[in-house]
Amino acid sequence: MERLNALDAEFLHLEDGIVHMHIAGASVFDDPPPPFHEVEALVASKLHLIPRYRQRIRSVPFELGRPVWVDDPHFDIGYHLRHMALPAPGDDAAFCGLMGRLMSQPLDRERPLWEAWIVEGLEGGRWAFVFKVHHCMVDGIAGVELLTVLLDLEADTTLAEPQPWAPHSEAPGVLKVLDAWAGLVASTLAATRAIPGSIAHPVATARSTLMTAEGAVRFMRRLAPTRPLSIEGPIGPNRVWAHSSASLADVKTIRSAFGGTVNDVVLAAVSGGYRALLMERGDDADRAVVRSLVPVSTRHDDGRGVPDNRVSALLYELPVQIADPVERLQVVHDQMTKLKSSHISEAGEAVTTIGNLAPPMVVGPVSRMAIRSMHLFGQRSLNTVTTNVPGPQFPLYCLGHEMLEYRPFVPISHGLRVGTAILSYNGNLFFGVTGDYETMPDVGVLATAVASGIEDLHGRALLRLGNHRFSGPLPKRAG
């Protein structure tokens, strides 16, 4: 019996009818789309590689264990895969509006937690494959891995026949409880096996414990309330969405000219985007504090091959107060270097590990109470979320059609009216900005400003590199 881990279950607890915890992406293709029945056959032929997508979540009686995955005896691919078209001219505004509407609807808990759409009629003869999956099933890294499973690495491939499948019957409630507690005992015993090693290496153990504790303290200090801004506050159930893109080669040129890492350049551009959005909305950007949750992958090659969540998080204050983009990039690099050595992510990973040992009948009610409290009273510790996921740097194909773009979507929660997702694919960076429909209709300002910020930095980088061509070597690059 497969149970959700503590973090997977937490993403279920976060949903309350207003917060929808699904992640998504829109793969955009050129040329006329293939027949819908061929796309359906393609997905059906890959389902044996991703068995989770024919399973649904079932609860354990009285929350005596975390929810479990069971086969859906009524699985119907026709429910999960849909077909639609944008009315002419199918411009970008129409597609963004469609994405906002699709992402405003929660997934059906009685079915496997994913849906997909083939969308025809995009401007320029393009079409899109929109895929939406609950965050309890995958994190960003696992979502990219899913994409590489569904799509092909070559244009010329043969469509395979679907493999036979018969659902396993669901275990009765008493067996779910017994299995859950057996699993808790096994997890506890696994944790205690590390004790002899800790005793054998007391200095290293003490140092690791101290660093994790320091990280936890630093994390808590960063949760202090921030100055009120228009991008934070109550949200409703409906979403708006915008997107933009930039060249990964341009970002690497910027890194070569000014130092730092690719991620530093991206965060600097996102910071500039938030500065532009705050100024557009009448906020005082020069005095603003925009604290972002930045997920950090803790995924290791452990051979499990399970598409679950394995992430920790950093809390980072985007330097929106700095107007000059080059100075902003340097500040981002300096701050991220310090933050990476702060052990905050290790503390987050430790909390997740402890969560796997906590009694579910306590964790579930406490989590729901917390999300209810945030709904009623709000929260001022976080202003936004920024997730950056590395994607494949080679082309992917759907029935011979090359994927040209991948436009990502990230969920938002109470107090976070806007969030930004970044994904790299085949030499480009793609930005997806999610906003609350009622209070953040202008998220396009942020999406456009991020791409413009990279363009501006690239122009300055070319000037700097050109000048140094005649005046000597560049200073040693950081990162």
Beta strands, then each sheet from edge to edge (+ up, - down):
strand 1: 2-3
strand 2: 22-29
strand 3: 55-58
strand 4: 68-71
strand 5: 81-85
strand 6: 114-122
strand 7: 126-134
strand 8: 232-233
strand 9: 239-247
strand 10: 290-297
strand 11: 311-318
strand 12: 384-389
strand 13: 397-398
strand 14: 401-409
strand 15: 415-416
strand 16: 418-425
strand 17: 428-436
sheet 1: 1+ 4- 3+
sheet 2: 5+ 6+ 7- 2+ 14- 13+
sheet 3: 8+ 15-
sheet 4: 9+ 17- 16+ 12+ 10+ 11-
end
